[in-house]
C-alpha cells in the first residue's frame, strides 16, 4: 500500500501591528486638609464621564500657592485619604509629591510620572477657580503639552481658559476643607461632610481643634 504524504504548512500568525491603548488616568491634586465628600464626588464624576481607567488622588507635600499655617502634617492627611478611598477600587493614591518632598510643582510631578509611565495619558483635574490661575503656574506652556487639564466649573469663578481645558459638569456640593476645619474647631458636626472613617480619625487624633 502506498501511503499519501501530506505536507502540513504551518499557519503564519499575522504580525501585531496595532499598538496597545494608552491607559487613561485622572490625577486629582490637592492638600486634602482634610479630604471630604465633595472631593470624592468630583473624582467619581469626572473619571466616569471621561471613561478613565482610574482616578489617582495626588496629595502634595508642600503646596506652592497656599498659606502653610493651617496645613497639618502630610502623614496625617495621607492617612485620612487612604481611609476615604479604601472602599472604591476606581480610586487610588499617587505618592509622587509626598515621596519627592518640598514644594509641589505640577510640572515636576507630571514630568516624573510621564518618564516612569510613558504608556499613560494623564488628566489633571482642577476646579474652575484654579483654571483662572493657570497662566501663573510654573512652566505652564510646557505643562499643557504633557497633560490634559480637566476643569470642573465652580460658582464665582470665570470658568474660562486661555489654555486647552476639558470641561466636565459635576453636581455642586458646597463643602470645603476650610469650613470643615472651622466646624471642628467650634465643636460643630461634620457628619456627612466627610466619610465616617475620616470623621472618626479627626476625633481620635484631635485634629483642627487649635
N, C-alpha and C positions, 0 to 999 in steps of 0.2 A: 504494500500500500504506500502510495506517495502522499506524504503529508504536505499540506499547503503551508507556506511560510508567510506569515502576516507581519508586515513592518508597521510597528506602532510609532507614530510620530508624536512626540511629547507636545502638550499644549504650551504655547508661549504666553506667559502672563502679560497682559497689557502693562505698559510702563506707567508708573504712578506719576501723573502729570499735574494732578490737582493738589494745590498746596493746602495744608491744614488751615482751618479757620482760626484766626486770632481770637484769643479769649478777650472778653469784654468785661472789664472790672470797674466798678464805681469806687471812687475814693471820696470819703466824707471826712474832711479835716476839721479840727477844732480843738478847743481846750477841754470841752466836756467837763465843766466845773460847776455842777455835775451834769452827766448825761441825763436827758429827760425824754418823755414820751413823744414830744414833737420831733426830736432828732430821729427817733426810731420810725416815726410815721413818714418823714421826708425820705429816709433811706429806702424804706419799703416801696413807697410810691414811685420814686424815680427809678429804682432798679427794675421794677416790674414793667413800668411804662416803656423803658428803653430796651427791654429784653436783655438785661445784663446777666452775666453768669453768676455774679455775686456783687455785694457791696462791702467794702472794707472800711471800717472806721479808722481814722488816722489821727490819733491823739498827738498833740505837739508837746515837746519838752518845755520850750520857752517861746511863746508866740511873739512875732516881731511888732505887732501893731496894738498890743493891749497893755493896760496897767497891770503889772505883775503882783501888786499888793494883795489882791483878793484871790489869787490863784493858789490852790493847795498843791501839795507835792504830787509829782507825776504818778508815783506808785499808788496813791490813794485814788486818783482819777481813773487810773487804769483798772484797778480792782472793781470799781463801780461799773465801768464799761464792760468788763468781762461778765459781770452779773446780768447786765442789761441785754446782752446779745446771746446769752447761753441757750435760750430756747428757740432760736431761729437759725437753722442751718444755712440760710441765704446770706447771713451776716458773718463777718469775721473781723479781726483786728490786725492792722498793718503796723508793725513796730518800728519802721524805718526812722522816724523822727525821735522817738524815745531812745532807741539804741544809739543814734548818732549824737544826741545831746546838743546843748547850745541852742541858739536861736533857730527856729524852724522856718527856713525859706522854701517855698513850694518848688522853685526851680531846682534846688539841690535835691529835693526829695524825688521829683519826677525823673530827673537825670539818673539818679541811682537806681530807681525801680526799672527804668527802661533798659539800662545796661544789664540788669540782673534778669529781666524778663522781656526779651526783645519780641516775643510772640504774643504780647499782651497789649491791647489798646485800653488806655485809661480814660475814665470820665470823671472829672473833678467837680464835685457837687458844691455849689456855694449859693447863699441867699442873694436875693436881688439887691440888698444893701451892700454886699461885698462886690457885686458886679460894678456898682458905681465907682469903686476904688481900684478897679483893675489897672488903670493907667499908672498907678503908683506902685504896683507890685514889682519886686525885684526881677529884672531881666524878662519882663512880660512879653516882649516881642519874640524872644526865643522860646518862651514857655508855651505860647499859643501854637507853635509848630510841633510841640511834643505831646500835648494833651488836649482832650476835648473838654471844654468848660460846659457845665450844665447849670443853668440858672433857675432858681426857684423864686417866683415872684413874691415880693414882700410889700405889705401895705406901708406907704410912706416913702418907699424907695422909688427912684426914677424907673427902675426895671428896663433900662436901655443900655446897650453896649456898643462901643466902637470896635470891639473885637468879636470874633465868632463865638456865639453862645447858643447852646441848645436850651430852649426854654421849656420847662415842664410845670404844669399847673398841679399844685398839691393843696388839699384842704387846709385852710388856715386854722392853726391852733395857737392861741396866744399864750404860749408858755416860754419862759426864758430862764436861763440859769441864774441870772442876777435876781430875778423875782423869787426863785426857789431859795436862794441863799438868804434873801431878806426875810422870807417867811419863816425859815428855820430859826434865824436869829431872834425873831419876835415871838416865837413859840406857836406859830400858826401851822395848820395841817398842810402837808404836801401830797396827801393821798390822791392817787390817780393823775398826778403830775409827773411822777417818776415811777418806774417799775417797783413793785413791792420789795424786791430784794435790795434795790438801791436805797429805798426809804429806810429799811432796817439797818443797812450798812451805815448810813449817815447818823442814825441814832446811836448805834453801837460804838462808833468811833467819835461821837460828839463833834461832828464836823459843822462848820459855819456858825457856831454859837458865839464866837468872839467878834 
